[in-house]
Amino acid sequence: MKLSEYISDLLYRYECVIVPGFGGFLSDTKSAYISPHSKTFYPPYKSISFNSRLKNNDGLLANYIAAVDQVPYESALNFIKFETKEWFETLNQTDLDIENIGKFSLDANSTLIFEPQTKINYLAESFGLSSFVLPEVKREVYLKQVEKLEDKVKAPIILAKESPNYLKYAAILILGLSVLGFGGNSIYQKYKSEQQLVAAQKQQHEVEKKIEKATFIVSEALPSLSVNVTLDKKPFHVIAGAFRYPENAQRLVKKLIENGYKARILGINKWGLTQVSYESYTERNNAINNLYRIKKTESEDAWLLIQNL
């Protein structure tokens, strides 16, 4: 097997794989997301980065090679040295393409530039999931069939039928009005208002009936996409130190970040000391493995804190 294959195997299980004398490959879990431009759904994945400062042997890669190939630990170390030597020789001439991991190149200052591959998702929980383009949801709305019925339907004008006795009734009405005066006029106005109200209510009823019969056709939308995205909780912290003065904690954080760690200040503990972590992890195994590596390569005083912050 090639060295890249062993590294690839370990990236599925660990957040940091160090190649002695070359550098460390770091993985970071990212949540699922939808690209607003391409309308493409991407499942949760591990992004791969590289830190050339992490060169000290933590034993993870060599032990894995020794176990898989059933060879002595020293033989595994020699194999790693041989492979990395070839990598550097290639880089002196051209770009280095490490299968399933990414591409390396050197800039003008001979600094390693890493471009990770995107074909393989190293997040085991997303096995079998792939990206896909979301289909466009088409909604056909036939609004043209629905017109403003209120504009079409006009209030009916009620005209009294002509009667051959019109003159007789008119004379009687004039006589009554002359007798009743303003009182008769008020009764007439009330009667007229009631008739208009009845006509308006009838017209409104007709409009409502026609609106109910109007057809609004909207094609069924596709079921909404449900994505269970779990917020990453990292309750396992590898502690680098605790300080009475916050400025000392900030200086250590800056130094650790420069060395490639995702260091941060965790807050003040019950003794009033400001705690600094090398890094925080979602899984206990990853935290323990990295604690072992840090104690071997950085500081024996590192310890594991388990706490939800």
Contacts in CASP RR format, 6 or more apart in sequence:
PFRMAT RR
TARGET T0000
AUTHOR 0000-0000-0000
METHOD contacts of the structure
MODEL  1
MKLSEYISDLLYRYECVIVPGFGGFLSDTKSAYISPHSKTFYPPYKSISF
NSRLKNNDGLLANYIAAVDQVPYESALNFIKFETKEWFETLNQTDLDIEN
IGKFSLDANSTLIFEPQTKINYLAESFGLSSFVLPEVKREVYLKQVEKLE
DKVKAPIILAKESPNYLKYAAILILGLSVLGFGGNSIYQKYKSEQQLVAA
QKQQHEVEKKIEKATFIVSEALPSLSVNVTLDKKPFHVIAGAFRYPENAQ
RLVKKLIENGYKARILGINKWGLTQVSYESYTERNNAINNLYRIKKTESE
DAWLLIQNL
1 68 0 8 1.000
1 69 0 8 1.000
2 83 0 8 1.000
2 99 0 8 1.000
3 19 0 8 1.000
3 79 0 8 1.000
3 80 0 8 1.000
3 83 0 8 1.000
3 84 0 8 1.000
4 98 0 8 1.000
4 99 0 8 1.000
4 100 0 8 1.000
4 101 0 8 1.000
5 99 0 8 1.000
5 100 0 8 1.000
6 61 0 8 1.000
6 64 0 8 1.000
6 65 0 8 1.000
6 68 0 8 1.000
7 17 0 8 1.000
7 19 0 8 1.000
7 25 0 8 1.000
7 61 0 8 1.000
7 98 0 8 1.000
7 101 0 8 1.000
8 99 0 8 1.000
8 100 0 8 1.000
8 101 0 8 1.000
8 120 0 8 1.000
8 122 0 8 1.000
9 64 0 8 1.000
10 17 0 8 1.000
10 60 0 8 1.000
10 61 0 8 1.000
10 64 0 8 1.000
11 17 0 8 1.000
11 25 0 8 1.000
11 27 0 8 1.000
11 46 0 8 1.000
11 48 0 8 1.000
11 101 0 8 1.000
11 122 0 8 1.000
12 122 0 8 1.000
12 124 0 8 1.000
13 124 0 8 1.000
13 285 0 8 1.000
14 27 0 8 1.000
14 60 0 8 1.000
14 286 0 8 1.000
14 289 0 8 1.000
15 26 0 8 1.000
15 27 0 8 1.000
15 28 0 8 1.000
15 281 0 8 1.000
15 286 0 8 1.000
15 290 0 8 1.000
16 24 0 8 1.000
16 25 0 8 1.000
16 26 0 8 1.000
16 27 0 8 1.000
16 54 0 8 1.000
16 290 0 8 1.000
16 293 0 8 1.000
17 24 0 8 1.000
17 25 0 8 1.000
17 60 0 8 1.000
17 61 0 8 1.000
18 24 0 8 1.000
18 25 0 8 1.000
18 54 0 8 1.000
18 55 0 8 1.000
18 56 0 8 1.000
18 57 0 8 1.000
18 58 0 8 1.000
18 59 0 8 1.000
18 60 0 8 1.000
18 61 0 8 1.000
18 293 0 8 1.000
19 25 0 8 1.000
19 61 0 8 1.000
19 80 0 8 1.000
19 84 0 8 1.000
20 55 0 8 1.000
20 56 0 8 1.000
20 57 0 8 1.000
20 59 0 8 1.000
20 61 0 8 1.000
20 62 0 8 1.000
20 77 0 8 1.000
20 80 0 8 1.000
20 81 0 8 1.000
20 84 0 8 1.000
21 55 0 8 1.000
21 57 0 8 1.000
21 84 0 8 1.000
22 52 0 8 1.000
22 55 0 8 1.000
22 84 0 8 1.000
22 87 0 8 1.000
23 50 0 8 1.000
23 51 0 8 1.000
23 52 0 8 1.000
23 53 0 8 1.000
23 54 0 8 1.000
23 55 0 8 1.000
24 50 0 8 1.000
24 51 0 8 1.000
24 52 0 8 1.000
24 54 0 8 1.000
24 55 0 8 1.000
25 48 0 8 1.000
25 49 0 8 1.000
25 50 0 8 1.000
25 101 0 8 1.000
26 48 0 8 1.000
26 49 0 8 1.000
26 50 0 8 1.000
26 51 0 8 1.000
26 260 0 8 1.000
27 46 0 8 1.000
27 47 0 8 1.000
27 48 0 8 1.000
27 49 0 8 1.000
27 122 0 8 1.000
28 46 0 8 1.000
28 47 0 8 1.000
28 49 0 8 1.000
29 44 0 8 1.000
29 45 0 8 1.000
29 46 0 8 1.000
29 123 0 8 1.000
29 232 0 8 1.000
29 282 0 8 1.000
30 44 0 8 1.000
30 45 0 8 1.000
30 46 0 8 1.000
30 47 0 8 1.000
31 44 0 8 1.000
31 229 0 8 1.000
31 230 0 8 1.000
31 231 0 8 1.000
31 232 0 8 1.000
32 41 0 8 1.000
32 42 0 8 1.000
32 43 0 8 1.000
32 44 0 8 1.000
32 227 0 8 1.000
32 229 0 8 1.000
33 41 0 8 1.000
33 42 0 8 1.000
34 40 0 8 1.000
34 41 0 8 1.000
34 42 0 8 1.000
34 134 0 8 1.000
35 42 0 8 1.000
38 133 0 8 1.000
39 133 0 8 1.000
39 134 0 8 1.000
39 136 0 8 1.000
40 131 0 8 1.000
40 132 0 8 1.000
40 133 0 8 1.000
40 134 0 8 1.000
41 131 0 8 1.000
41 132 0 8 1.000
41 133 0 8 1.000
41 134 0 8 1.000
41 225 0 8 1.000
41 227 0 8 1.000
42 131 0 8 1.000
43 121 0 8 1.000
43 126 0 8 1.000
43 129 0 8 1.000
43 130 0 8 1.000
43 131 0 8 1.000
44 123 0 8 1.000
44 125 0 8 1.000
44 126 0 8 1.000
44 129 0 8 1.000
44 229 0 8 1.000
45 121 0 8 1.000
45 122 0 8 1.000
45 123 0 8 1.000
45 126 0 8 1.000
46 121 0 8 1.000
46 122 0 8 1.000
46 123 0 8 1.000
47 116 0 8 1.000
48 101 0 8 1.000
48 102 0 8 1.000
48 116 0 8 1.000
48 117 0 8 1.000
48 122 0 8 1.000
49 114 0 8 1.000
49 116 0 8 1.000
50 104 0 8 1.000
50 112 0 8 1.000
50 114 0 8 1.000
50 116 0 8 1.000
51 260 0 8 1.000
52 111 0 8 1.000
52 112 0 8 1.000
53 259 0 8 1.000
53 260 0 8 1.000
54 259 0 8 1.000
54 260 0 8 1.000
54 297 0 8 1.000
56 296 0 8 1.000
56 297 0 8 1.000
57 77 0 8 1.000
57 297 0 8 1.000
58 292 0 8 1.000
58 293 0 8 1.000
58 296 0 8 1.000
58 297 0 8 1.000
59 293 0 8 1.000
59 296 0 8 1.000
60 289 0 8 1.000
60 293 0 8 1.000
61 76 0 8 1.000
61 80 0 8 1.000
62 73 0 8 1.000
62 76 0 8 1.000
62 77 0 8 1.000
62 80 0 8 1.000
63 73 0 8 1.000
63 76 0 8 1.000
65 71 0 8 1.000
65 76 0 8 1.000
65 79 0 8 1.000
65 80 0 8 1.000
66 72 0 8 1.000
66 73 0 8 1.000
66 75 0 8 1.000
66 76 0 8 1.000
69 76 0 8 1.000
87 96 0 8 1.000
87 98 0 8 1.000
87 104 0 8 1.000
90 96 0 8 1.000
91 104 0 8 1.000
91 105 0 8 1.000
91 106 0 8 1.000
91 112 0 8 1.000
92 106 0 8 1.000
95 103 0 8 1.000
95 104 0 8 1.000
95 105 0 8 1.000
96 103 0 8 1.000
96 104 0 8 1.000
96 105 0 8 1.000
97 103 0 8 1.000
97 104 0 8 1.000
98 104 0 8 1.000
100 117 0 8 1.000
100 119 0 8 1.000
100 120 0 8 1.000
101 116 0 8 1.000
101 117 0 8 1.000
102 114 0 8 1.000
102 115 0 8 1.000
102 116 0 8 1.000
102 117 0 8 1.000
103 114 0 8 1.000
103 115 0 8 1.000
103 117 0 8 1.000
104 112 0 8 1.000
104 113 0 8 1.000
104 114 0 8 1.000
104 115 0 8 1.000
105 112 0 8 1.000
105 113 0 8 1.000
105 115 0 8 1.000
106 112 0 8 1.000
106 113 0 8 1.000
107 113 0 8 1.000
121 127 0 8 1.000
121 129 0 8 1.000
134 225 0 8 1.000
135 222 0 8 1.000
137 221 0 8 1.000
137 222 0 8 1.000
138 219 0 8 1.000
139 218 0 8 1.000
139 219 0 8 1.000
139 221 0 8 1.000
140 217 0 8 1.000
140 218 0 8 1.000
140 219 0 8 1.000
141 216 0 8 1.000
141 217 0 8 1.000
141 218 0 8 1.000
142 215 0 8 1.000
142 216 0 8 1.000
142 217 0 8 1.000
143 216 0 8 1.000
145 214 0 8 1.000
145 215 0 8 1.000
145 217 0 8 1.000
146 214 0 8 1.000
146 215 0 8 1.000
146 216 0 8 1.000
149 207 0 8 1.000
149 210 0 8 1.000
149 211 0 8 1.000
149 214 0 8 1.000
150 207 0 8 1.000
153 203 0 8 1.000
153 206 0 8 1.000
153 207 0 8 1.000
153 210 0 8 1.000
155 199 0 8 1.000
155 200 0 8 1.000
155 203 0 8 1.000
156 199 0 8 1.000
156 203 0 8 1.000
158 195 0 8 1.000
158 199 0 8 1.000
163 169 0 8 1.000
176 184 0 8 1.000
177 184 0 8 1.000
177 185 0 8 1.000
180 187 0 8 1.000
232 282 0 8 1.000
233 282 0 8 1.000
233 308 0 8 1.000
234 280 0 8 1.000
234 281 0 8 1.000
234 282 0 8 1.000
235 280 0 8 1.000
235 282 0 8 1.000
235 306 0 8 1.000
235 307 0 8 1.000
235 308 0 8 1.000
235 309 0 8 1.000
236 280 0 8 1.000
236 281 0 8 1.000
236 282 0 8 1.000
236 283 0 8 1.000
236 284 0 8 1.000
236 286 0 8 1.000
236 287 0 8 1.000
236 304 0 8 1.000
236 305 0 8 1.000
236 306 0 8 1.000
237 266 0 8 1.000
237 275 0 8 1.000
237 277 0 8 1.000
237 279 0 8 1.000
237 280 0 8 1.000
237 281 0 8 1.000
237 287 0 8 1.000
237 304 0 8 1.000
237 305 0 8 1.000
237 306 0 8 1.000
237 307 0 8 1.000
237 309 0 8 1.000
238 277 0 8 1.000
238 278 0 8 1.000
238 279 0 8 1.000
238 280 0 8 1.000
238 281 0 8 1.000
238 287 0 8 1.000
238 290 0 8 1.000
238 291 0 8 1.000
238 294 0 8 1.000
238 302 0 8 1.000
238 303 0 8 1.000
238 304 0 8 1.000
238 305 0 8 1.000
239 266 0 8 1.000
239 275 0 8 1.000
239 276 0 8 1.000
239 277 0 8 1.000
239 278 0 8 1.000
239 302 0 8 1.000
239 303 0 8 1.000
239 304 0 8 1.000
239 305 0 8 1.000
240 252 0 8 1.000
240 256 0 8 1.000
240 263 0 8 1.000
240 276 0 8 1.000
240 277 0 8 1.000
240 278 0 8 1.000
240 298 0 8 1.000
240 299 0 8 1.000
240 302 0 8 1.000
241 249 0 8 1.000
241 252 0 8 1.000
241 275 0 8 1.000
241 276 0 8 1.000
241 301 0 8 1.000
242 249 0 8 1.000
242 269 0 8 1.000
242 271 0 8 1.000
242 273 0 8 1.000
242 274 0 8 1.000
242 275 0 8 1.000
242 276 0 8 1.000
243 249 0 8 1.000
243 252 0 8 1.000
243 273 0 8 1.000
243 274 0 8 1.000
243 276 0 8 1.000
244 272 0 8 1.000
244 273 0 8 1.000
244 274 0 8 1.000
245 274 0 8 1.000
246 265 0 8 1.000
246 274 0 8 1.000
248 274 0 8 1.000
249 265 0 8 1.000
249 274 0 8 1.000
249 275 0 8 1.000
249 276 0 8 1.000
250 265 0 8 1.000
252 263 0 8 1.000
252 276 0 8 1.000
253 263 0 8 1.000
253 264 0 8 1.000
253 265 0 8 1.000
253 276 0 8 1.000
256 263 0 8 1.000
256 276 0 8 1.000
256 278 0 8 1.000
257 263 0 8 1.000
261 278 0 8 1.000
261 279 0 8 1.000
262 278 0 8 1.000
262 279 0 8 1.000
262 280 0 8 1.000
263 276 0 8 1.000
263 277 0 8 1.000
263 278 0 8 1.000
263 279 0 8 1.000
264 276 0 8 1.000
264 277 0 8 1.000
264 280 0 8 1.000
265 274 0 8 1.000
265 275 0 8 1.000
265 276 0 8 1.000
266 275 0 8 1.000
266 276 0 8 1.000
266 277 0 8 1.000
266 305 0 8 1.000
266 307 0 8 1.000
266 309 0 8 1.000
267 274 0 8 1.000
267 275 0 8 1.000
267 309 0 8 1.000
268 274 0 8 1.000
268 275 0 8 1.000
269 275 0 8 1.000
275 305 0 8 1.000
277 305 0 8 1.000
278 290 0 8 1.000
278 294 0 8 1.000
278 298 0 8 1.000
278 302 0 8 1.000
279 290 0 8 1.000
281 287 0 8 1.000
281 290 0 8 1.000
284 306 0 8 1.000
287 304 0 8 1.000
288 304 0 8 1.000
291 302 0 8 1.000
291 303 0 8 1.000
291 304 0 8 1.000
294 302 0 8 1.000
295 302 0 8 1.000
END
